[in-house]
């Protein structure tokens, strides 16, 4: 199905408002994440799943490499970024005002722009995604960032859905750690020490989660028989400014996702279009 040409009703649905409840807002503010069922229809997800999957397979740098021969990061998932630039269907999905508005309302900002998107496909027998904090990688001046995690298929526990440490956005520990075997161990121990409760639950088709850049999260291995197909978008405050990168990973992100932006300036490069503003 072609999302943009054969399915006007589905395309229109990408821009329709979704009514957040007071509970959604309260949970996000308190715990640093919220899972919301019924955000997207199964028909819409099926319409975008095929074009996104084509881009993922065309850019799979692990193709032909057995999982057991990869490092921890390579075992965790196939990762492809900025799919919106490679597929018109993906562009329409990523730029949908429905998800952008939810992100803005959860963050309490007037609008959001795209930082980048990425597909995260965990293959059958794929390994864990270690505990980590997304914003470690981002040279962004404030915490008004959110990762939107969208399963394109139903994800039972055995396929490795996200786990979140509730309230961990307030934890200072781990903010200088890249995702790795070390972050898995060190963050796990810190979260246990500080008694942060961990939620690990399945995702129904159409259920979407939103988490802050400093919220600790991980995913288990994929013990299922099919790939865990997930599309993500990172949205940031419309007025987000670039900070001086602190390490090589942030310097890389600046060059790739905010090209040409000077330190202290709004991140408004052509790669950072506004998705929604009130």
C-alpha positions in Angstrom: 0.0 0.0 0.0 1.3 3.5 -0.9 0.7 5.7 2.1 0.9 9.0 0.2 -1.1 8.2 -2.9 -3.5 5.3 -2.4 -4.5 6.0 1.2 -5.6 9.6 1.7 -7.5 8.7 4.9 -4.5 7.1 6.5 -2.3 10.1 5.5 -4.9 12.4 7.0 -4.8 10.4 10.2 -1.1 11.2 10.7 -2.1 14.8 11.3 -5.2 14.3 13.5 -4.9 15.4 17.1 -4.7 12.7 19.8 -6.3 13.6 23.2 -3.7 13.1 25.9 -5.2 12.6 29.4 -4.0 14.2 32.6 -2.6 10.8 33.6 -0.5 10.7 30.5 1.0 14.1 31.2 1.5 13.3 34.9 3.2 9.9 34.2 5.6 11.4 31.7 6.6 14.3 34.0 7.1 11.9 37.0 8.6 8.9 35.4 10.3 10.3 32.3 8.3 8.1 29.9 4.7 7.0 29.0 3.3 4.2 27.0 0.1 5.1 25.2 -2.1 2.5 23.5 -4.1 3.2 20.3 -2.1 6.1 19.1 -1.8 4.7 15.6 -4.0 2.3 13.7 -2.9 -1.1 12.5 -3.8 -0.1 8.9 -1.5 2.9 9.1 1.4 0.9 10.5 1.0 -1.7 7.9 1.1 1.0 5.2 4.4 2.4 6.4 6.0 -0.9 7.4 6.9 -2.1 3.9 8.6 1.1 2.7 10.5 1.6 5.9 11.6 -2.1 5.7 12.9 -1.6 2.2 15.2 1.2 3.4 16.4 -0.8 6.4 17.3 -3.8 4.2 19.0 -1.6 1.6 21.2 0.0 4.4 21.8 -3.1 6.5 25.5 -3.0 7.2 25.3 -6.4 9.0 23.9 -8.2 6.0 25.6 -11.6 5.7 27.4 -11.3 9.0 26.2 -14.0 11.5 24.9 -12.5 14.8 27.4 -14.5 16.8 30.3 -12.7 15.0 29.1 -9.2 15.8 29.8 -7.0 18.9 27.2 -6.2 21.5 25.9 -3.2 19.5 25.7 -5.2 16.3 23.9 -8.0 18.0 21.3 -5.6 19.5 19.7 -4.3 16.2 20.0 -3.2 12.6 20.1 0.6 12.9 19.4 2.9 10.0 19.0 6.7 10.5 17.3 9.5 8.6 14.9 7.2 6.7 12.7 10.2 6.1 15.3 11.4 3.5 15.1 8.1 1.6 11.4 7.3 1.4 8.4 9.6 0.7 6.2 7.3 2.8 8.7 7.5 5.7 8.9 11.3 5.4 5.2 11.7 5.7 5.2 9.4 8.7 8.1 11.1 10.5 6.6 14.6 9.8 3.1 13.7 11.0 1.6 16.3 13.3 -0.2 13.8 15.4 3.0 12.4 17.0 4.6 15.8 16.9 1.8 17.4 18.9 1.9 14.6 21.5 5.6 15.1 21.9 5.2 18.9 22.3 2.4 18.6 24.8 4.4 16.0 26.9 7.5 18.2 26.8 5.5 21.3 27.6 6.8 23.3 24.7 5.2 25.3 21.9 6.5 23.1 19.1 8.9 20.4 18.1 11.4 19.9 15.3 13.1 16.7 14.2 16.5 15.8 15.5 16.6 12.6 13.5 14.7 9.3 13.0 16.0 5.8 13.1 14.8 2.3 12.6 15.8 -0.3 15.1 15.2 -3.8 13.9 16.2 -6.6 16.4 16.6 -9.8 14.4 15.6 -13.2 15.7 18.3 -14.3 18.2 19.4 -10.6 18.4 21.0 -9.7 21.7 20.2 -7.3 24.4 20.1 -3.5 24.0 22.2 -2.5 27.1 21.0 0.1 29.6 21.8 3.6 28.3 20.7 7.2 28.1 20.0 8.5 24.6 21.0 12.1 25.3 24.6 11.2 26.0 24.9 11.3 22.2 23.2 14.6 21.6 24.9 18.1 21.7 21.6 19.7 22.7 21.4 22.5 25.3 18.3 21.3 27.3 16.5 18.2 28.3 13.4 19.0 26.2 13.9 16.0 23.9 11.8 12.9 23.4 12.3 9.6 21.7 9.1 8.3 20.1 9.3 4.4 20.0 6.8 2.9 17.4 6.6 -0.8 16.9 5.6 -1.7 13.4 4.6 -5.2 14.6 3.1 -6.4 17.9 6.0 -7.0 20.3 5.5 -9.6 23.1 8.0 -9.8 25.9 10.0 -12.6 24.2 10.8 -10.2 21.3 12.6 -7.6 23.4 10.4 -4.5 24.0 11.8 -1.5 25.8 12.2 -1.5 29.6 12.2 1.8 31.4 13.6 2.8 34.8 10.8 5.0 36.2 12.0 8.4 37.4 15.6 7.8 36.2 15.6 11.1 34.2 16.6 12.6 37.6 19.6 10.4 38.0 23.0 12.0 37.3 24.9 8.7 37.0 25.6 7.3 33.6 25.3 10.6 31.6 28.9 10.2 30.4 28.5 6.6 29.2 28.0 5.3 25.7 25.8 2.3 25.2 28.0 -0.8 25.8 28.5 -3.8 28.0 29.9 -1.4 30.6 26.8 0.8 30.6 24.6 -2.3 31.0 26.4 -3.3 34.1 27.1 0.1 35.7 23.6 1.5 35.0 21.9 -1.7 36.2 23.8 -1.5 39.5 23.1 2.2 39.9 19.4 1.8 39.3 19.2 -1.1 41.7 21.1 0.9 44.3 18.8 3.9 44.0 15.7 1.6 43.9 14.3 2.8 40.6 11.4 0.5 39.6 11.8 -1.0 36.1 8.8 -1.6 33.8 9.1 -4.2 31.1 5.9 -4.9 29.2 4.7 -6.0 25.8 3.6 -3.5 23.1 0.3 -4.0 21.3 0.1 -2.9 17.7 -0.6 0.8 17.7 0.8 1.4 21.2 3.6 4.0 21.2 6.0 5.1 23.9 7.6 8.5 24.6 10.7 8.9 26.7 12.9 11.7 27.7 16.5 11.8 26.5 17.9 11.2 30.1 15.5 8.3 31.0 17.4 5.0 31.4 16.1 2.2 29.2 17.2 -1.1 27.7 15.7 -4.0 25.8 15.9 -7.8 26.2 17.0 -10.2 23.5 14.7 -11.3 20.7 13.7 -14.9 21.4 10.9 -14.8 18.9 10.9 -16.1 15.3 10.5 -12.8 13.5 12.3 -9.4 13.6 11.3 -6.8 16.2 10.6 -4.0 13.7 10.6 -0.6 15.3 10.7 3.0 13.9 11.7 5.8 16.2 11.8 9.6 15.9 13.7 11.9 18.2 11.9 15.3 18.5 13.3 18.3 20.3 12.0 21.7 21.4 11.4 23.9 18.4 13.7 26.4 20.0 16.5 24.0 21.0 20.0 25.4 20.7 23.3 23.5 20.0 25.7 23.2 22.9 29.5 22.7 22.6 29.9 19.0 21.9 31.6 17.3 24.9 33.1 14.2 23.2 33.5 12.5 19.8 30.0 11.0 19.7 28.4 14.4 20.1 30.8 16.0 17.5 29.6 13.2 15.1 26.0 13.9 15.9 26.5 17.6 15.3 28.0 17.0 11.9 25.4 14.5 10.8 22.1 15.7 12.3 22.7 19.5 12.7 25.1 20.4 9.9 26.2 24.0 9.8 24.7 25.0 13.1 26.9 27.1 15.4 27.2 26.6 19.1 24.4 28.6 20.8 22.2 28.8 17.7 18.8 27.2 17.2 19.1 23.8 15.6 17.2 24.7 12.4 19.3 23.1 9.7 17.5 21.6 6.7 17.7 18.3 8.5 15.7 19.7 11.5 12.3 20.7 10.1 9.6 21.8 12.4 7.1 18.9 12.8 4.4 20.6 14.9 3.8 24.0 16.5 0.8 25.2 18.3 
